[in-house]
Amino acid sequence: MSSYASSPAPRPGDVAGTLRLLAYLALSCALVVSDHQGGWLSQFRQQASVAMQPLWWLAGLPSRLGESMRNDAATRTQLAADNRRLRNELLVLNAGQARLRVEAVENARLRALLGAVEQGSLDVQLAPILDVDQDPTRQRLLLDAGSRNGVRIGQSVIDAGGLLGQVIAVTPLTSTVLLVTDLEHAVPVIIARNGVRLVAYGSGRADHLALRNVPLSADVEIGDTLVTSGLGGRFPPGFPVGTITDLQPDDSRAFLVGDLKPASQLDRGRDVLLLRDVVVPVTTADLEAAAAEREAAARAQAEADAAATPAEGADAATPGTGDAPPADAPSTDAPTPAAQAPQR
Amino acid sequence: MSRRRNPWVLPASLFMALLLGLLPLPPGLQPFRPFWLALVVAYWVIEDPDRVGLGFAFAMGLIADLAFGGLLGEQALRLVIMAFILQRFRSQLRFFPVAQQALAIGGLLLNDRIVSAAIHVALGVPQLPWAYWLAPLIGMLLWAPLYLVMDALRFGRKS
């Protein structure tokens, strides 16, 4: 073999080797760039990842076995204690649920009065996380449920805390979730307090989301909770996304940038929920109406507060002016039909 | 000496390397996970250059990218660079004592981290935390045991 000789002069084998190296380098660079930009390669990728399923299954096996062994090893007393605790929790939750049901009925009635779109109850599917360590630079999650279990691309994924991400790739037995914290992810949100619209971007780190280009004049404060707005039609409205932990001016001093702590608690080896229901796209008009409503309510509240504090004289004046139109209305309306009726 | 007594060792070792790369570790230990695939490919490039060359390293890298869900081609690029350097210095490396080989492999793994960081900078992908720079050290320490185990598997037990 020529490679055993170690002469400093370049040999034909070396040149061929270098050319091959360059060819492979060019090929892999082209692959990296085109995969980074997305496109036709992702199609191929999806097809090819079907072949990786046995590998994923095998790699997830130890943690599944460990889980089942832990379950088997749990003692009777432990199970009894767990049972008691869960029973108590169920009682407390049921009590809360009963109150919520009343609220839900009232909410539905009010919505019907307003003629707003009916929001169906949550239709969800539980999907276990496949416990596999993938590329640590990408915020993805592999689920142990695929198209055979009815998972579709674009479904929103939530957990008990809030929005987790969305399904971006599905194979027959597994699916990939793009987490809200991935650098390529953005989700339209509103501030729960006042309905200011923002966009929460992924930061590429697991415990962190980012706000960019927030106008200086926007009513945004540290500690504000952000929920999905439903704009764009990808995510249903109303799911918590995160809490603002930091706000500061950006380099141009014309906008604010903010840090968010994600609301979902991504804990490995747990289950996640896939939302099944079709998302009703929300338009900006809906949001504006909601904001106007909130504002009107706030103003009414402020007026009521202001009215409550002054002396009796002002207090007496308000009912008078408030009562006048209703008292007037029957007096003008009622007589006319009554007067018309005898004439006919 | 009859080489290639156990032809299944090559695919089996690569499969194991992929599996070890995917195996869930506690979050605290994750940064220290060595680049198993690079270690195994390095072994085969040194020991069996007829079967394992640049093309093989490239193909394995692509498979690893699919399995790990990373950018397609990133690990292929890293493995091709490593295989090329190994091929160039193979004649010297082969006759190094194992400890010295481990040092060289450690250097290659460090270089591999630099290549990966460069790819991330070029694409604007976030960098890994600094703790991940300790992984080459672990890989270096694992080289000697890996080398001995692979040799033992390949040639059967030496009596």
Interface residues (C-beta under 8 A of the other chain):
Chain A: M1 S3 Y4 A5 S6 D14 G17 R20 L21 Y24 L25 L27 S28 C29 A30 L31 V32 V33 D35 H36 L41 R45 A48 S49 A51 M52 L55 W56 L58 A59 G60 P62 S63 D131 V132 D133 Q134 D135 P136 T137 R138 R140 L142 T176 L183 S203 G204 R205 R268
Chain B: F15 L18 L19 G21 L22 L23 P24 L25 P27 Q30 R33 P49 L54 G55 F58 G61 L62 L66 A67 F68 G69 G70 L71 L72 G73 E74 A76 L77 V80 I81 F84 Q87 R88 R90 S91 Q92 I119 H120 L123 V125 P126 Q127 L128 Y132
